């Protein structure tokens, strides 16, 4: 579940980084 939360935070900070992350 931590990965999902991390992806949401990463997406919130950098939506363009949704690919590599």
mmCIF file of the N, C-alpha and C atoms, coordinates in Angstrom:
data_MODEL
# 
_entry.id   MODEL 
# 
loop_
_atom_site.group_PDB 
_atom_site.id 
_atom_site.type_symbol 
_atom_site.label_atom_id 
_atom_site.label_alt_id 
_atom_site.label_comp_id 
_atom_site.label_asym_id 
_atom_site.label_entity_id 
_atom_site.label_seq_id 
_atom_site.pdbx_PDB_ins_code 
_atom_site.Cartn_x 
_atom_site.Cartn_y 
_atom_site.Cartn_z 
_atom_site.occupancy 
_atom_site.B_iso_or_equiv 
_atom_site.pdbx_formal_charge 
_atom_site.auth_seq_id 
_atom_site.auth_comp_id 
_atom_site.auth_asym_id 
_atom_site.auth_atom_id 
_atom_site.pdbx_PDB_model_num 
ATOM 1  N N  . UNK A 1 1  ? 0.839  -1.205 0.000   1.00 0.00 ? 1  UNK A N  1 
ATOM 2  C CA . UNK A 1 1  ? 0.000  0.000  0.000   1.00 0.00 ? 1  UNK A CA 1 
ATOM 3  C C  . UNK A 1 1  ? 0.868  1.246  0.000   1.00 0.00 ? 1  UNK A C  1 
ATOM 4  N N  . UNK A 1 2  ? 2.055  1.134  0.559   1.00 0.00 ? 2  UNK A N  1 
ATOM 5  C CA . UNK A 1 2  ? 2.961  2.295  0.629   1.00 0.00 ? 2  UNK A CA 1 
ATOM 6  C C  . UNK A 1 2  ? 3.302  2.801  -0.767  1.00 0.00 ? 2  UNK A C  1 
ATOM 7  N N  . UNK A 1 3  ? 3.418  1.865  -1.700  1.00 0.00 ? 3  UNK A N  1 
ATOM 8  C CA . UNK A 1 3  ? 3.759  2.254  -3.077  1.00 0.00 ? 3  UNK A CA 1 
ATOM 9  C C  . UNK A 1 3  ? 2.650  3.106  -3.676  1.00 0.00 ? 3  UNK A C  1 
ATOM 10 N N  . UNK A 1 4  ? 1.407  2.749  -3.378  1.00 0.00 ? 4  UNK A N  1 
ATOM 11 C CA . UNK A 1 4  ? 0.271  3.506  -3.915  1.00 0.00 ? 4  UNK A CA 1 
ATOM 12 C C  . UNK A 1 4  ? 0.276  4.922  -3.361  1.00 0.00 ? 4  UNK A C  1 
ATOM 13 N N  . UNK A 1 5  ? 0.471  5.031  -2.052  1.00 0.00 ? 5  UNK A N  1 
ATOM 14 C CA . UNK A 1 5  ? 0.494  6.358  -1.415  1.00 0.00 ? 5  UNK A CA 1 
ATOM 15 C C  . UNK A 1 5  ? 1.641  7.181  -1.976  1.00 0.00 ? 5  UNK A C  1 
ATOM 16 N N  . UNK A 1 6  ? 2.797  6.548  -2.126  1.00 0.00 ? 6  UNK A N  1 
ATOM 17 C CA . UNK A 1 6  ? 3.964  7.265  -2.648  1.00 0.00 ? 6  UNK A CA 1 
ATOM 18 C C  . UNK A 1 6  ? 3.682  7.765  -4.060  1.00 0.00 ? 6  UNK A C  1 
ATOM 19 N N  . UNK A 1 7  ? 3.022  6.939  -4.872  1.00 0.00 ? 7  UNK A N  1 
ATOM 20 C CA . UNK A 1 7  ? 2.725  7.347  -6.254  1.00 0.00 ? 7  UNK A CA 1 
ATOM 21 C C  . UNK A 1 7  ? 1.762  8.528  -6.267  1.00 0.00 ? 7  UNK A C  1 
ATOM 22 N N  . UNK A 1 8  ? 0.795  8.513  -5.381  1.00 0.00 ? 8  UNK A N  1 
ATOM 23 C CA . UNK A 1 8  ? -0.167 9.620  -5.311  1.00 0.00 ? 8  UNK A CA 1 
ATOM 24 C C  . UNK A 1 8  ? 0.555  10.909 -4.941  1.00 0.00 ? 8  UNK A C  1 
ATOM 25 N N  . UNK A 1 9  ? 1.436  10.841 -3.954  1.00 0.00 ? 9  UNK A N  1 
ATOM 26 C CA . UNK A 1 9  ? 2.185  12.033 -3.531  1.00 0.00 ? 9  UNK A CA 1 
ATOM 27 C C  . UNK A 1 9  ? 3.090  12.493 -4.664  1.00 0.00 ? 9  UNK A C  1 
ATOM 28 N N  . UNK A 1 10 ? 3.757  11.549 -5.311  1.00 0.00 ? 10 UNK A N  1 
ATOM 29 C CA . UNK A 1 10 ? 4.658  11.899 -6.413  1.00 0.00 ? 10 UNK A CA 1 
ATOM 30 C C  . UNK A 1 10 ? 3.883  12.533 -7.557  1.00 0.00 ? 10 UNK A C  1 
ATOM 31 N N  . UNK A 1 11 ? 2.696  11.999 -7.819  1.00 0.00 ? 11 UNK A N  1 
ATOM 32 C CA . UNK A 1 11 ? 1.872  12.537 -8.898  1.00 0.00 ? 11 UNK A CA 1 
ATOM 33 C C  . UNK A 1 11 ? 1.390  13.940 -8.552  1.00 0.00 ? 11 UNK A C  1 
ATOM 34 N N  . UNK A 1 12 ? 1.093  14.148 -7.277  1.00 0.00 ? 12 UNK A N  1 
ATOM 35 C CA . UNK A 1 12 ? 0.618  15.468 -6.845  1.00 0.00 ? 12 UNK A CA 1 
ATOM 36 C C  . UNK A 1 12 ? 1.721  16.511 -7.004  1.00 0.00 ? 12 UNK A C  1 
ATOM 37 N N  . UNK A 1 13 ? 2.962  16.068 -6.763  1.00 0.00 ? 13 UNK A N  1 
ATOM 38 C CA . UNK A 1 13 ? 4.098  16.994 -6.875  1.00 0.00 ? 13 UNK A CA 1 
ATOM 39 C C  . UNK A 1 13 ? 4.536  17.147 -8.325  1.00 0.00 ? 13 UNK A C  1 
ATOM 40 N N  . UNK A 1 14 ? 4.499  16.038 -9.068  1.00 0.00 ? 14 UNK A N  1 
ATOM 41 C CA . UNK A 1 14 ? 4.937  16.088 -10.464 1.00 0.00 ? 14 UNK A CA 1 
ATOM 42 C C  . UNK A 1 14 ? 4.085  15.137 -11.313 1.00 0.00 ? 14 UNK A C  1 
ATOM 43 N N  . UNK A 1 15 ? 2.955  15.603 -11.829 1.00 0.00 ? 15 UNK A N  1 
ATOM 44 C CA . UNK A 1 15 ? 2.069  14.759 -12.648 1.00 0.00 ? 15 UNK A CA 1 
ATOM 45 C C  . UNK A 1 15 ? 2.782  14.163 -13.862 1.00 0.00 ? 15 UNK A C  1 
ATOM 46 N N  . UNK A 1 16 ? 3.770  14.866 -14.380 1.00 0.00 ? 16 UNK A N  1 
ATOM 47 C CA . UNK A 1 16 ? 4.499  14.391 -15.551 1.00 0.00 ? 16 UNK A CA 1 
ATOM 48 C C  . UNK A 1 16 ? 5.390  13.203 -15.189 1.00 0.00 ? 16 UNK A C  1 
ATOM 49 N N  . UNK A 1 17 ? 5.660  13.022 -13.899 1.00 0.00 ? 17 UNK A N  1 
ATOM 50 C CA . UNK A 1 17 ? 6.544  11.943 -13.459 1.00 0.00 ? 17 UNK A CA 1 
ATOM 51 C C  . UNK A 1 17 ? 5.768  10.651 -13.228 1.00 0.00 ? 17 UNK A C  1 
ATOM 52 N N  . UNK A 1 18 ? 4.495  10.621 -13.652 1.00 0.00 ? 18 UNK A N  1 
ATOM 53 C CA . UNK A 1 18 ? 3.675  9.427  -13.444 1.00 0.00 ? 18 UNK A CA 1 
ATOM 54 C C  . UNK A 1 18 ? 4.207  8.266  -14.285 1.00 0.00 ? 18 UNK A C  1 
ATOM 55 N N  . UNK A 1 19 ? 4.959  8.565  -15.337 1.00 0.00 ? 19 UNK A N  1 
ATOM 56 C CA . UNK A 1 19 ? 5.521  7.517  -16.193 1.00 0.00 ? 19 UNK A CA 1 
ATOM 57 C C  . UNK A 1 19 ? 6.601  6.728  -15.491 1.00 0.00 ? 19 UNK A C  1 
ATOM 58 N N  . UNK A 1 20 ? 7.739  7.370  -15.184 1.00 0.00 ? 20 UNK A N  1 
ATOM 59 C CA . UNK A 1 20 ? 8.853  6.665  -14.538 1.00 0.00 ? 20 UNK A CA 1 
ATOM 60 C C  . UNK A 1 20 ? 8.477  6.124  -13.167 1.00 0.00 ? 20 UNK A C  1 
ATOM 61 N N  . UNK A 1 21 ? 7.517  6.774  -12.518 1.00 0.00 ? 21 UNK A N  1 
ATOM 62 C CA . UNK A 1 21 ? 7.128  6.298  -11.204 1.00 0.00 ? 21 UNK A CA 1 
ATOM 63 C C  . UNK A 1 21 ? 5.839  5.490  -11.300 1.00 0.00 ? 21 UNK A C  1 
# 
